[in-house]
Amino acid sequence: MITKDPIWQIVQILPTDYADYGGEVVRWSNPALPYPDCSSGCQWWQPLWNDRKRAPDDDWGVCRNPDSPRAGLLTFEHQAGDDCWECEPESCGDWQYHC
């Protein structure tokens, strides 16, 4: 899934990333787990600013979770999330998935 986009040359790949993005976590291998994306409601996801769109970027951001292996790292929205994703408190409802 990693493309030839030059930005991937500076993205750090970790074992805790999803396998489609160079890591070791095989997404959907356990159907009982949600395998969330960083950008899908994680309270720690900080999208980058996209000057062309004059809006937050849809694809790239930084993890602000101090307990996450990706803390402070440039991250593609679908690259990680397993074992570090936490829902935004106002949107959790009954479903919660924490580190």
C-alpha positions in Angstrom: 0.0 0.0 0.0 3.0 2.3 0.4 3.1 4.5 -2.7 6.0 6.1 -4.6 5.0 9.5 -3.1 8.3 11.1 -1.9 6.9 11.8 1.5 7.2 8.1 2.3 11.0 8.5 2.2 10.8 10.4 5.5 8.0 8.5 7.3 9.3 6.2 10.0 7.9 2.7 9.8 7.4 0.9 13.1 6.6 -2.8 13.9 3.3 -1.5 15.5 2.1 -0.1 12.2 -0.3 -2.0 10.0 1.4 -4.5 7.6 0.0 -2.7 4.5 2.2 0.3 5.6 5.4 -1.6 6.4 4.6 -2.7 10.0 3.9 -6.1 11.5 0.2 -5.7 12.6 -1.9 -7.8 10.2 -5.1 -5.8 10.0 -8.4 -7.8 10.3 -6.5 -11.0 11.4 -8.7 -11.1 14.5 -12.3 -10.3 13.5 -13.2 -9.4 17.1 -10.9 -6.3 17.0 -11.8 -3.0 15.4 -8.3 -2.1 14.0 -9.1 1.7 13.9 -7.4 4.3 11.8 -5.7 7.2 13.4 -7.9 9.7 11.6 -11.2 8.0 12.4 -12.0 9.8 15.7 -8.9 9.2 17.7 -8.6 12.0 20.3 -4.8 12.1 19.8 -4.8 12.6 16.0 -3.5 16.0 14.9 -3.9 16.5 11.2 -1.4 18.6 9.3 -2.5 21.8 7.7 -3.0 21.7 3.9 -2.3 25.1 2.4 -3.7 24.2 -1.0 -7.1 23.3 0.5 -6.8 25.8 3.4 -8.1 23.1 5.7 -6.7 20.2 7.8 -5.1 17.5 5.7 -7.3 14.4 5.1 -4.3 12.0 5.0 -1.4 13.2 7.1 -1.0 14.0 10.7 1.0 13.6 13.9 0.1 11.4 16.9 0.0 13.3 20.2 -0.5 10.3 22.4 2.5 10.2 24.7 2.0 6.5 25.3 1.9 5.6 21.5 4.9 4.3 19.6 4.0 6.9 16.9 4.0 9.9 19.3 5.3 12.9 17.5 5.8 11.1 14.2 4.5 12.0 10.8 1.8 9.4 10.2 -0.5 8.5 7.3 -4.1 8.3 8.4 -4.4 4.5 7.8 -0.9 3.6 8.9 -1.5 2.8 12.6 -4.1 2.8 15.3 -4.0 -0.7 16.8 -3.3 -0.5 20.6 -2.9 3.3 20.7 -6.2 4.6 19.4 -8.5 6.3 21.9 -11.9 7.7 20.9 -12.8 11.3 21.4 -14.6 11.5 24.7 -17.7 13.2 23.2 -18.1 10.5 20.6 -17.2 7.3 22.5 -20.7 6.2 23.4 -20.5 2.6 24.7 -17.5 1.7 22.5 -14.0 2.4 23.8 -10.7 1.1 22.6 -7.7 2.1 24.6 -3.9 1.6 24.7 
